[in-house]
Amino acid sequence: SSLFWLRPRSSCHCHCASVVAVRVCSETMSGKVQALHLLCKHSGSRNPVSRRTGASTSAVTKESAHAELNTIMERLKGKSGQELVDAFAKEAQARSDCGSFQQGGNLGPFGPGEMQKPFEDATFALAPGEMSGIVDTDSGSHIILRIA
């Protein structure tokens, strides 16, 4: 099993502790994976509204979403292990348009058929601790960090 620590940027009524431990055990997850992700919605997203800000993303081009994700990936480059998990979670809290931004992009464990196919395929293709390139789905453009 692996232990990852997610440190929220600010405490809230749900997570009073300054550190949240997420234990992932591959033996008990039975075919499931666990990942953090960062979503940049754009004009082509099926619901072009940020869950973080409530603002429309209909004026954001797919190209500008990709450029922003490339900038974030550059900031994460060279990091690994817990340093990468912490940095990725911080980036997701600050920028992701998915409601999971509040949990540092943590989607919890999921198995085959539970996510959009391109997202699922990309996540299952990663080794734990490995980050994807840009993955496009109907929701928008993502980067994914598999943690289990």
C-alpha positions in Angstrom: 0.0 0.0 0.0 1.0 3.6 -0.5 0.4 6.7 1.6 0.0 10.1 0.1 -0.5 13.3 2.0 -2.8 16.0 0.6 -2.3 19.3 2.3 -5.3 21.6 1.6 -4.4 25.2 0.9 -6.8 26.4 3.5 -8.9 24.7 6.1 -12.6 24.5 5.8 -15.5 23.0 7.8 -15.0 19.7 6.0 -11.3 19.3 6.6 -10.3 20.9 9.9 -6.9 19.2 9.9 -4.2 20.8 8.0 -3.1 17.5 6.5 -5.3 14.8 5.0 -3.8 11.3 4.6 -5.0 9.3 1.6 -4.1 5.7 1.9 -4.4 3.7 -1.3 -4.0 -0.1 -1.3 -3.9 -1.8 -4.7 -4.8 -5.2 -3.2 -8.2 -3.9 -1.9 -9.1 -1.7 -4.8 -9.9 -4.7 -7.1 -9.1 -3.3 -10.6 -9.6 0.3 -9.6 -7.2 3.2 -10.0 -7.0 6.5 -8.2 -5.9 9.8 -9.7 -5.7 13.6 -9.3 -6.6 15.6 -12.3 -6.7 19.2 -13.4 -9.5 20.2 -15.9 -9.4 23.3 -18.1 -12.9 23.7 -19.6 -13.2 25.6 -22.9 -15.7 26.5 -25.6 -16.0 22.9 -26.7 -16.7 21.5 -23.3 -20.2 19.9 -22.9 -20.9 22.2 -19.9 -18.6 25.3 -20.4 -18.9 26.6 -16.8 -16.1 26.4 -14.2 -17.1 24.5 -11.0 -14.4 26.5 -9.2 -15.5 30.0 -10.2 -19.0 29.6 -11.6 -17.9 31.6 -14.7 -18.5 30.6 -18.3 -15.6 29.2 -20.2 -17.3 29.6 -23.6 -14.8 32.3 -24.6 -11.8 30.0 -23.8 -10.4 28.2 -26.9 -9.2 24.7 -26.8 -5.8 26.0 -27.8 -5.6 28.4 -24.9 -6.6 25.6 -22.5 -3.8 23.5 -23.9 -1.3 26.3 -23.6 -2.3 26.8 -19.9 -2.0 23.1 -19.2 1.4 23.0 -20.9 2.5 25.9 -18.6 1.3 24.0 -15.5 3.0 20.8 -16.7 6.3 22.7 -17.1 6.0 23.9 -13.5 5.5 20.2 -12.4 8.4 18.9 -14.5 11.2 17.3 -12.6 9.1 16.6 -9.5 8.3 13.1 -8.3 6.8 11.2 -5.4 5.2 13.2 -2.6 6.6 16.5 -4.0 4.7 15.9 -7.3 1.5 14.9 -5.5 1.7 18.1 -3.3 2.5 20.4 -6.3 -0.2 18.8 -8.5 -2.9 19.1 -5.8 -1.9 22.8 -5.3 -2.2 23.5 -9.0 -5.6 21.7 -9.2 -6.9 23.7 -6.2 -5.8 26.9 -7.8 -6.9 26.2 -11.4 -9.1 23.2 -12.1 -12.6 23.8 -13.4 -13.8 20.5 -11.9 -15.6 20.4 -8.6 -12.8 18.1 -7.4 -10.5 21.2 -7.2 -11.5 21.4 -3.5 -9.8 18.0 -2.9 -6.8 18.9 -4.9 -8.2 17.2 -8.0 -8.6 13.8 -6.2 -11.3 11.8 -7.9 -11.1 8.8 -5.4 -10.9 5.2 -6.7 -12.7 4.4 -9.9 -12.9 1.4 -12.2 -13.5 0.6 -15.8 -16.6 2.3 -17.2 -16.9 4.9 -14.5 -15.2 7.8 -16.4 -15.2 9.1 -20.0 -13.3 6.6 -22.2 -10.3 8.9 -23.1 -9.9 9.8 -19.4 -10.2 6.1 -18.3 -7.8 4.9 -21.0 -5.2 7.5 -20.1 -5.4 6.9 -16.4 -5.1 3.1 -16.7 -2.2 3.5 -19.0 -0.2 5.4 -16.4 1.9 3.8 -13.7 1.2 5.1 -10.1 3.2 8.3 -9.7 3.2 9.0 -13.4 1.6 12.1 -14.9 -0.2 12.2 -18.3 0.1 14.7 -21.1 -3.0 16.5 -22.2 -6.1 14.4 -22.4 -9.2 15.7 -24.2 -12.7 14.6 -23.3 -16.2 16.0 -23.7 -15.6 17.8 -20.4 -12.6 19.7 -21.6 -8.8 19.2 -21.4 -7.1 17.5 -18.5 -3.8 16.5 -17.0 -3.9 13.4 -14.8 -1.6 12.2 -12.0 -2.2 8.5 -11.2 -1.7 7.9 -7.5 -2.7 4.3 -7.2 
